[in-house]
Amino acid sequence: MSLQGVDARTRNSNSGLQWRRKSGFERLLNANDVRAISAQALAASKQGRPTESWRRELETMDRSARFSRNASRIFQDLQARLGIPTVRPILLPMNSQPFWHRGPHTFANYQSTIRLPGVADVVIIGAGLTGVAAAYRLKDTGLRVVLLEQGDPAGEASGRNGGNFELLPENSVGIYEGLAPGRFTFMRQRYPHVPTEVLQAVSERQASLVLGLALRNRDIFKKTILNEGILCDFSPRGWLHIASSESEEQGICDEVSLAAQHGQRIAIWSRGKIAQEFGIEAAFLGRFIPGDGTYHPFKYVCGELRAALRDGVTLYTRTKVHSIVSVRPNEHRVLTGRGKIAAKSVIVATNAFTRELLPELSAIEPYQSQIIVTEHVPDRARGRIVTSDNGPVFFNQPREGAANGHAPLLMGGGNDRRMKNPSMRRRSPAVHARLLSLRDSFYPELVGQPPSAEWVGPMAFTPDGLPCIGFLRPGLVIAAGYNGYGGSYTTAAGHAAAEMAITNVVPDWLPEEIFSPRRLLTNEPLFLTEREGLWRVAASLCRQIQSVNRKLSEALTLQQPTPVLPTSSAAQILRPAGQGRPTDSIEPESLRAYDSFSKFSREEICHLLRLMRRWDLPKDTIIFTEGSPGGTCFVILEGAIDVSINAHGQQQLLTTLNAGNVFGQMSLIEGVPRSATCSVRSDAVLLEIERQPCEELFHSGSSLALKCLATLNEGLISTLRGADLRLMQLDRAELQRSSTEMPTSSLLSDNDSVERCAGVGIVPEMSEVFASPPTVDP
Ligand SMILES: Cc1cc2nc3c(=O)[nH]c(=O)nc-3n(C[C@H](O)[C@H](O)[C@H](O)COP(=O)(O)OP(=O)(O)OC[C@H]3O[C@@H](n4cnc5c(N)ncnc54)[C@H](O)[C@@H]3O)c2cc1C
């Protein structure tokens, strides 16, 4: 059969049927044969669906015809476009173009002027979600703002993603277990040598900051769309995350209260509700966030860019930046393939490409993610997002192309893969197969339907799972590394970067010790080497100790542990009688002999001693009582101190502190009243430091101040461990007591006992961690 023969037949309106009647399937169909058939079937289709006769014809061809390799792919492309299933293995689609790039590109090869300007106030590198948000924030400022892009705007991650905006970046090591536990796992992996309690404190703070940042991001994002009237299929209809384990269920339930602290409502959906809303049979609960949803990221970037260009920003596409030379804090040379620009500030918004430009940021690693599109899918998601770690998977049905109860389905997932070169576009057949099986598990009606397109795009991951938003050096701002959740961060990150570029100040809501790119230049956590960070850790530890102490007090009210001390007098005692003495008689080495002070030099100890007062106190002296105002802290140089609280109207001993210990720091750091009573057990020499000289020292930011803060934190950590251990001992004693009282016939149900066993199982593990003697800081 000649090729002209096929062409002639396909020109006929009923050619498919005629073609088969005449030719049968004896001949191998080549690419041109199938192209001709495809053109004919598509021309006859209505709203993208085949006519009934074409459907039957194509189904028959699928079952019986023989195709060359290329012809198979073209035939499956036709089936995918028309929504017709195949009985054959589903191939990687021919089309690797992102769904969002289907329309025309207004800014392809856009140049604001023929030649690149030689000078600028701010140069922004990268025209994706971040760079364009920064440009938008700088419009109308009267500054000379130049936006440089190596390709075309939104050509990389911002035009290749899933089109989701989410409030909770679900970054995790393994299974996601909620924002705060997720942060903790990252911290533990990244800083294994840092004490657990510090990591706990830091993680909780990070979770709160991340949520605050994502909320800010969502607000600015919505405001930009509304203010500029950007038509980007904005659909804030909600995000359902389906848990994939019991611990994840617990984690997402905890997120409800975290979100409530920020004024955000989150609903927990039962399996029944999930089935009713999405027709999905889930094995666990889901978390639904109402204000999240889908949008068209490419249209959004273009809309925002249009507004920025209208109000003074200039754009140069297909202009690659090769290097940035910082001459002075406000003088940088940006070297491009088309010439050099002298800029006062530079914003680097290059995400997965950052390390190519700035090799020192090699810790920001490019990873690849892959997405498939299936056409004409029953519109069950209706502009909402669904995610689950069981995949992992994310999918949505965006509003572009939604009609008559059907919409395209975008599904991404499988494990993200490291990539050497962020420009690489190679798709993985393994991820392809994984995505299909995930798709079919959520949409069983799609079994056999080939996807119409499948593409990859580069994301940027950081070792601690947090974005980098801050100064790399004065005048050079980085906004990158979103760990696959640019929809949660990029708009706010762009705005923050713009503000940093013009003010040289880091906003409060992006504390440097958490978000600065400088944290990636060292293995030491910035939150333990910089004053602000140390101070916050201390405050957070204090709050944890207060909370554990409250529980301890409750537990002691229920039980009567021994020994019981004589009840301290009703009168408040703020400090021991007398004035104390100067410390000049104290030999610095006697302090340095203790572990907590061994890292201080002799000169530093001398400096510290000058800020302190000496107390020589006989046995039974009350140093201060619970509830008194406080504001100072003590170091025990000699002797031993009893720490007790009043429970049941009786003084209950919590712990005895020995030489080398510090106590009272909570009252110093938090300015709160004393939470326990301290008395001298055996004749003691104490060193007291007042709040004011201490604050002056800390504000100096000197290395001595940092060491002092670190020492206070070590004391707090050991206090917290001790208090936790004491609480666990009490809980365990209570558990043993109640179980001996309980008749064996009333043993718990299987499930309950599993839970209880799990609870008791924690204890031996923890006892290793809590090896140091228990202390409770007053
Ligand atoms: C497949 C995929 C799915 C995703 N799904 C989601 C999702 O569901 N939810 C979510 O929140 N996020 C998702 N993301 C992540 C999100 O898309 C990104 O975090 C976000 O787009 C990053 O925006 P950006 O502007 O920082 O980076 P990009 O969009 O990558 O922009 C950086 C720009 O810088 C340019 N550039 C780089 N180097 C140079 C240079 N030397 N000179 C000039 N220009 C340069 C690049 O060409 C690029 O255009 C996904 C990403 C991918 C790839």
The ligand as an ORCA input file, in Angstrom:
! r2SCAN-3c Opt
* xyz 0 1
  C       7.957     19.217     38.691
  C       7.840     20.220     39.794
  C       6.731     20.196     40.616
  C       6.590     21.127     41.622
  N       5.444     21.141     42.346
  C       5.267     22.057     43.300
  C       4.072     22.102     44.040
  O       3.171     21.312     43.839
  N       3.959     23.023     45.005
  C       4.928     23.920     45.257
  O       4.780     24.749     46.134
  N       6.071     23.927     44.558
  C       6.264     23.019     43.599
  N       7.420     22.990     42.891
  C       8.491     23.925     43.257
  C       8.280     25.324     42.707
  O       7.920     25.257     41.384
  C       9.580     26.098     42.857
  O       9.959     26.104     44.208
  C       9.459     27.525     42.389
  O       8.980     27.584     41.095
  C      10.804     28.207     42.460
  O      10.702     29.455     41.842
  P      12.002     30.280     41.545
  O      11.586     31.512     40.840
  O      12.767     30.456     42.775
  O      12.857     29.317     40.615
  P      12.750     29.049     39.039
  O      11.369     29.067     38.564
  O      13.558     27.850     38.741
  O      13.429     30.328     38.448
  C      14.822     30.510     38.478
  C      15.160     31.213     37.187
  O      16.503     31.629     37.236
  C      17.026     31.520     35.919
  N      18.487     31.469     36.041
  C      19.197     30.511     36.668
  N      20.515     30.782     36.570
  C      20.633     31.931     35.863
  C      21.748     32.700     35.442
  N      22.990     32.351     35.728
  N      21.510     33.814     34.748
  C      20.233     34.203     34.452
  N      19.153     33.493     34.815
  C      19.347     32.373     35.537
  C      16.418     30.208     35.423
  O      16.443     30.143     34.037
  C      15.024     30.282     35.999
  O      14.091     30.822     35.097
  C       7.602     22.085     41.855
  C       8.714     22.114     41.025
  C       8.831     21.201     40.015
  C      10.016     21.267     39.121
*
